[in-house]
Amino acid sequence: MSYPTLANAIERYLMFLAAEENKSPLTVQNYRESLTLLSALCPVKTVKDFNKESVRLYKQRLHEERSRRGGALSVSTKNHHLTILRAFLRFLIQEEELDVYPPDRVKRFQQEPRKVKVLFSEELERLFHSVDTVTKEGKRDRAILELFFSTGMRLAELRSLNRRDINFSTGEISVRGKRSKLRVVFLSSESKKWLKEYIDNRLDHLDPLFIRSHTLAVKAMPPGENFRLSRVSIYNIVKKYALLAGIVTNPSPHTLRHSFATDLLTHGADLRSVQELLGHRDLSTTQVYTHVTNPMLKEVHAKFHGKRVKK
């Protein structure tokens, strides 16, 4: 049996991800960077050379690797690289039909349970009311904050929305998430109110839902993609109002996604439904929120259960 070089196998895998798995260019680039690091740190020339020793050496060198800022790689980053190695080996076995090192023998590093940062009702109200909604930008920013909390959307999902995506009559939005998977998210009455107010006050005819430079946009012709708010701008909007609201936990757009999920679970939603609303592929990803809700459930149990009359 002829075994390809590591470099050739990597190129075939990346082509497979794009052509067969329909992975986004961003995902393919992410895999390319990880596999380039694998090529640099793992002493194998052909894919047949993967074995217990070479994988152990790769893990050791991941320990020694430094980030762009000069710090050690986090456990989650190292596990991310090992997950991609496992996926690569699985491709070689299943798609290339090669007898290579089994992917399930690549053990990931032990990792502490992920800690989820959330905002609760009082902080959320402070955040929302820190926005001056007199201006178009203020109406836009309030709509962004309300939409994050109402739907649990990821930053990239919210940024990619166009005006025509909003169905005000049903209060629904079809969102294309990771792996191009479609899901439906729902508007709260507050998010619907602020979205409508923002859109009704716009004088342009551009496609993107959230734009910059509203005055210049009036003279621009559709579709107006260059007016779409950038990821950094949306990220900074959340940071700006958190600072104004005096929220010291330094929340991000993803904090509002966490807050959305936690709010649902603490009010009785089941884990499967929350999984669907968040667009998680695996239930285990959604289960991270139980670390936040379990202490609250303990308080409920202590308050309402076991109030027996002593004889």
ABEGO torsion letter per residue (X at the ends): XBBBBAAAAAAAAAAAAAAAAGBBAAAAAAAAAAAAAAAAABBBABAAABBAAAAAAAAAAAAABBBAAGBBBBAAAAAAAAAAAAAAAAAAAAAAGBBBBBAAABBBBBBBBBBBBBBBAAAAAAAAAABBAABAAAAAAAAAAAAAAAAGBBAAAAAABBAAABBAAAGBBBBBBBGGBBBBBBBBAAAAAAAAAAAAABABABABABBBGAAAAAABBOAGAAABBBAAAAAAAAAAAAAAAGBAAGBBAAAAAAAAAAAAAAAGBBAAAAAAAAGBABAAAAAAAAAAAAAAAAAAAAAABGBBBBX
